[in-house]
Amino acid sequence: MISIMIFVVSAASSVHAQTSISGVGVFPSAVAYDSTTGQIFVVDATGGALSVISDSTDQVTQTIALPYTPEALVYDSGQNAMYISTSGGVYVLPNGANTVSGPIADTQGSGASIAYDSGMGYIFVDAANGVQVIQDSSNTVTANITVPNPGPLVYDSAAKAVYMSEDVGTDVFVISDKPLELNKTPIKVSSDPYENPGSLAYDSALGRIYVTNSTDVSVITDNNNKIVAVVHVNSSPGTLVYAGNDEIICSNGAVISDKTNSVKSTLDVGTNPSGIAYDSGTGQVFVTNGNDPGTVTYVSVSSATPSTASPTSSPSSSSTATSTPKVPEFSSAALILVLATMAAATLCAVALSVKKSKQIC
């Protein structure tokens, strides 16, 4: 009897290569991804500037002046434009434009959070006494919704609602987009008044809202607005983004699995990370650095499509990389060929040992 041993080799599924991009202002804060052009937009919290990064070269390609200090920004795929909340109101940057237009009439300044409602074509901006709603087809304010202590916002396409965490308090509020009204029952995410809810992210795969406080991330299911899990992150999670591959990424580097609602790994991010955005085209997350002036770190996410760009250095933008060698991946056809070759070699070796005088291979 001939015994054949088969060995199966599996490829590694995690590659985390951290690189810093310079030339993005003095204190880069908020960051957003433009899925149409494959560009990353970063605002400088200390002045009126907007940096544009190409995700194919991972270099700053343009710096656009803003008349006021920017606070937050979001990409509107329906209008192919970036909406920027500043201390002087909301401005609009259409794709391909070199200058912003605005401010949109009646918009208030210093909106620290902004969200895009793709279902209704609304832009939601937190304001002094609640939330302003902008109709993007006309760039006019269509509603002002009173909400106590307005804070960070995120749009849930399944629930057709915007979730907003309370800036000073313990609750998360829900605003439906049709009709535009505030749900009278808030979601209490903490019993401690000092554990204020913070950044939010929407997981479209499972219909969940993830919201931070000082060291934890609460998980809300959007079908009944109940908390189903609390994930401990050890340190401040910072800002959240859904990476589209069953992972929630915290700007501090923690990677949360939405299958187990636990921290599965940690990315190597920069110092004092702040804003975060996920680039679905290259499978990278971009994180702004607070204690490393003028830089943004990008990291390849474990199970996302890896970037094929080769970062280069220029006089205005230098970069250094720390990478992990990637284990080759095998297709099913290649694996079958390897196994067949191994089996043939084993048969041949056994036959030769039995009948040394007869060459059969």
N, C-alpha and C positions, 0 to 999 in steps of 0.2 A: 504494500500500500504506500502510495506516495502522499506525503503531507505537504501542503502549500501554505506558507504563512504570508498573509497580506498585511501590509502596513499602509495606513491612510495618513497623509500629511495634511494638516489644516493650516490655512494662512492666518496670520495675525490680523485682527480686526481693528487695531487701534494705532493711529499715527498722529502724534501731537507735535507739530513743528511750530515753535513760537518765533515770530519775527516782529521787530519794531519798525514803524514807518515814521520818519521825522517830517518836519515842515508843516505841521497841522495847527499852527497858532501857538499861543502861550499856554492856555489851559483848556485843551479839548475836553468837551463834556458830552453832550448828546450826539448820537450817531444814528444814521438811518441808511437803509439799502434801497437802491433804485433797481428793481428787477428788470426794467425795460432796457436800460443802458448798461447794466452791470457796473454801476458806480456806487461808491460809498461816500456819503456826505457827512461831514463833521463840523460842528459849530464850536467856536471859541468862546468860552464863558467870560473871558476878561475883556473882550472887545468885539467890534462889529466885523466878523469874518466868517466865511463858510469855505471850508476846504473840500475839494473833490478828489477822490482816489479812484483810480481804475483798478478793477479787480483782476484784470488780465496781466497787469504789470506790477500791481501793488505799489504804485507810486502816486504822489500828489501831482495831478495834472493841471489844476486850476485853483485859484483863490479868488473868491467873489466877495466884494465888500457889501456890508450891511449897514444901514443907517443907525441901527440900535443894537444893543447887546442881545444876542440870541439866547433863548431859554430851552426850546425843544423844537423838534422837526419830525415830519412824517411824510412818506411818499404816497401820493394819490395816483393809483394806477389807472383810474378812469379818466383823469385829466392829463396824465403823464407829466405831473408837476410835483415839486417839493413844496410843502407848506411849512413855513418857519414862524414859530411864535417868538416874538421879541419883546423887549421892554417898551416898545412903541407900537405894538399891535402885530397882526399877522400879515406876513409877506408871502408872495408866491414866486417860485422860480420854475418856469416851464423847462422841459427837457431841451437842452441845446442852447439855452439863453445864457448870456454873460452877466445880466443884471436882474435884480429882483423887481417886482412890481408891488405896489401897495403903499401904505398898509390898507387892508380891507376895511371899508368904512364901518365904524361903530365897534370894531374889535378892541378889546382892552389889552393893555400891556402886561408883561411879566407872567404870562401863562406858562407855568413850568412843565405842563404836560399837554400832549396833543395826540389825537387818535383819528384814524380814517375809517369811516363806515362805508364799505364797498357796496353794501346792499342798497343804500339810499343816496349815496354820493354826498355824505355829510362829513364835515370836519368838526370834531369836538375839541374844544379848548377849555381848560380850567380857567376860571376867572375869579374875581374878588369875592363874589357872592354866589358862585355856582358854576355852571357850565354854559358856554356859548356854542351855538350850533350854526355852522356856516354851510350853505348850499354851494357845492363846488362848481356847478354849471354856471352860476351867476356871480359867485364870490360875494354873496350878501349874507348877513346874519339873519337867519330865519327863526331863531328861538333863543331865549335866555331861560335856563332852567335853574331854579334856586335849589342849591344843595349845601348843607352845612359843611364847612371846612373842606372845600374841594381839593383833591390831590391827584395822583397819577391815574391815567385812563388806559383802557384797552378795549378793543371791539371784539365781540363774540358773534361770528357770522351765523352760527347755528341758532343761538338764542335771539338773534337780531336785536342785540342790546349792547350798551356800553357799560362796563363795570368800572367803578371809580372808588379808589381807597380814600379814606378820610385822612386828611393831612394831620389833624390833631384829634385823636379819638381812637375808637376801637372797631369801626365798622367799614364795610364795603357796601356801596350803593349800586343799584342797578337802574339804568335809564333805558327804557324801550325806545326804539327808533320809529315805530309806527303803532300807535301815536307817540309823539315825543312827550314822554312823561316819566316822572320818577316813581319807581316802585316804592310803596309806602313802608315796606318791611325791609330794613337793611340786614345785611349778613354780619353778625358779630364774629370777628376773627380772633379776638383776644378779650380776656376779662381784666387785663392789666392796662390801666390808662397810659402807662409809659411805653407799652409795646405797640406803638402805632403801626398800622398797616402801611406798606410802601409800594414798591414796584409790582406790576402785574404782568402776566403773560397768559395768552390763550392757547390751549392745546386743542387744535382742530380735530385731531385723530380721536380723542376720547371725550371731547366736550367738557373740558375742565378749565378752571381759572386758577392759576397759581399766584399767590400774593405773599410778599415778604413782611417780616418784622425784623427785630434786631438780630436774632440768630436762627429763626425758623422760617419755613415756607408752608403756608396753609394751602390745602388743595380743596377747591370748591367744584362740585359737579353742577353743571348749568341746567340740568333738567329739573332740579328742585331747590337749587341754591343752598345746598347743605355742605358742610365741611366733611370730607370723607377721609382725610389724612392730614398729618402734620409731619413735615420732614425737618429733622434737625441738621443744621449745616455747620455748627461749631462757631463760625464767625459770621459777621454781617454778610448776608447774601448779595447785597447791593442791588443792581438792576437785573431783571430777568428777560430772557428771550426764549421762544420755542424754536428748536432747531429743525423741526420737521422730520425727525428721525427717531421719535419716541424719547427725545431728550429735552429737558429744560436746562438751559445754561445760565448760571449765575455769573455776574461780572467779577466775582471774587475767584472764579475758576471752578466752582463746584458743578458737577454734572449730575442731574437728577434723572433717574429712570422713571418714566410715567407708568411703567408696568409694575414696578415694585414700590414706587414712591419712597425711594431711598437714594442716597448719594452713591453713585457707582464708580466715579473716578474724579480726578481733579486736573484741570488744565493749567498749564504754566502761563499765567497772565502777567501783566506789568505791575508797577507799583501804584498803590492807591487807585485801583480801577474804578471807573465811574459808569459811563454809558456802554451799552452793548447792542450789537446788531448782528443778525445772521444773514449770510450771503448764500442763498440757495443755489446759485450758479456754480460756485466753487467749493461749497461745503466748508466755509470758514466762518468763524465768529470774529468780529472786530470789536476791540475793547479800548476805550480811551483811558489814558494814564494821567492821574492827578499829580503824582510826585515825580514824574519824569517829564518835565515841561516840553510841550510841542510834539508828543509822540502818541501813536496808536499802535496797539499790539494786535496782530491777527494770528489765530491758531486754527489748525485743521481739526475738525470735529471727528470723533472716532468712527462712526458708521456712515458719515456723509461722503459725497463724492469728493475726492481729494483735488486740490488745486493743481493745475498743470503749468501755472505761471512760474517763471524763473525770476525771483526778485533781483533787481539790479540796483546799483548805487549811482547816484548823480551828485553834482556839487550841492544841490539844494535838498537832497533827500538821501540819507544814508541808512543802511539797514544791516542788522546782524541776525543770523539765524542759528538756532540750536535744534537740530533735527534728529530723529530716530530712524535708522535704516528701515525701509519698508520690506516686509517679507513678501516674496512673490506670491501672487494668487494663481491658482490652477483652475482652468475650466474643466467641465465634466469630461469633455472629449480627451483633453490632455491627461487627465487622471486615469481614464480607462486605458490609454496607450501605455502609461507608466506601469499600471498593474499587469497588463498583458505581457509586457517585456519582462517584468520581474517573475511572472509565472513561468514563462518560457525558459528563462535562465535557470530556474529551480528544477524544472523537468529535465533540462539538459544535464545539469550537474548530477542528478540522481542516476540518470541512465548511464552516464559515463562511469560512475563508480561501480555499477553492477556489471557492465559489459565493457571493460577497458579495452578489449581487443577489437571492438567494433565501433567505428565512428558513426554516430547518428546525428551529430550537430555540425 
